[in-house]
Amino acid sequence: MAQLALSLDRRTEDALLPGALQAGHAVVARVQTAGELSTALAAHEIDLAVVSATRSRLTPELRAAAAATGARLVVIAGTVDEREVADRAGAADVVPEPASWAEFERLLSERAAPSGDGVHAAAGAVSPASVIAVWGPTGAPGRTSLAISIAAELALLGGTVALVDADSYGGAVAPWLGLLDETPGFAAACRLAGNDSFTRAEFDRVAQYVPMPRGALAVLTGIARPSRWPELGADRVGRVVDAVAGWVDHVVIDVGFNLEADEEIASDLFAPRRNAAALAVLEHATRLVSVGLADPLGLSRLLRGQTDAAAAAPRAAHTLVVNRVRPSVLGANPAAQVTAALQRFGGVVPAALIPDDPHALDAAMLAASPLALAAPRSAAREAIRELVHESLLGLQPPERRKRRPPRSRRPHAHQSVPVAAPTLDLSRVDPQ
């Protein structure tokens, strides 16, 4: 016997309800809106939720609630408009109308087996409730774009992901994704956590959801004005991170660059700290992703700062990423130059080298969308996708798309033929 929840129009419910009852199943909820069904999912152990594909009944928030509670969400869509609503909500199981109860019995029998291509099950088994902190030194190395891309790639595997903007120097996730940030979700969550009232229902209320073809991506937007940093206290931030990690599969957090602890220069040892949010996130992180720019100054800053970042994240496995790898700054074979420089001066090996791809990033920002959706075949997206699969989840590397080799062209008379560049030397750069 299975426990069912229905949110259907009268005609469809009258057609399916007798079959469900004759099969011996229990219908524990018969509601009309997505909010009522989300409440029912939280209150009962629902095995199967059957929903009509209307805008009032099917929303990305409902899909996230179903994923969080383990209920299988099945959508009934009969018209072209209803199928469009189902696609926008990212519904995985869509049954055409008219539907018979025999189809739902088949779905219930498949419930014990892994769904989809098995990637979601593997991802959940390898890294359940992981907290991934994305940090980088000063100089705009691409923390926000990388955090958004990592969160999107995890969601596309079929999981539930929370993207948190914890940068106390001014959040950038909301402008990038085109989200309204008059009331920053992360600051609101911290206030609720300070009053011991941050619940799953409140999380769904203050979070904003990015439409994804698979999975669910919830965003807690950051503070738009840096003057609001006192709202992000260390204790509140820690409570929010721990709570959200219990409700989703992965938490990806964009943190500020500054990790300086200012207790020695503060007159009040119990006063709020500007960098408390970043330090609290790193303390609770299970994975630290440090990103730096692929140029002499950016690599020097990364090597000097990643040691402090790793020390601030004692429980986290450390992953090093180099962004915007390009020959215009490093000369011929920039990937080999970056790897050799990091090994020589820092004794570390980068997990990913993300090529410079300004056109793809511009397209993503123009569309206010993650890179995986705006430019899915871009070189930068492929590198980040491989980083998530191999380094963060330990899965098999994704299949690479075949690319045409560039045509060789003879240089014009006014162009110089590139020659081998000298080895990158970081000892001549002092970012301080």
Buried (B, 14 or more C-beta within 10 A) or exposed (E): EBBBBBBBEEEBBEBBBEBBEEBEBEBBBBBBBBBBBBBBBBEBEBBBBBBBBBEEBBBBBBBBBBBBBEBBBBBBBBEEEBBEBBBBBBBBBBBEBEBEBEBBBEBBEEEEEEBEEEBBBBBBEEBEBBBBBBBBBEBBBBBBBBBBBBBBBBBBBBBBBBBBBBBBBBBBBBBBBEBEBEEBBBBBBBBBBBEEEBEBEBBBBBBBBBEBEBBBBBBBBBBBEEEBBEBBBBEBBBBBBBBBBEBBBBBBBBBBBBBEBEEEEEEEEEEBBBBBBBBBBBBBBBBBBBBBBBBBBBBBBBBBBBEBBBEBBEEBBBBBBBBBBBBEBBBEEBBEBBBEBBEEBBEBEBBBBBBBBEEBBEBBBEBBBBBBBBBBEBBBBBBBBBBBBBBBBEBEEBEEEEEEEEEEEEEEEEEEEEEEBEEBEBEEBEBE
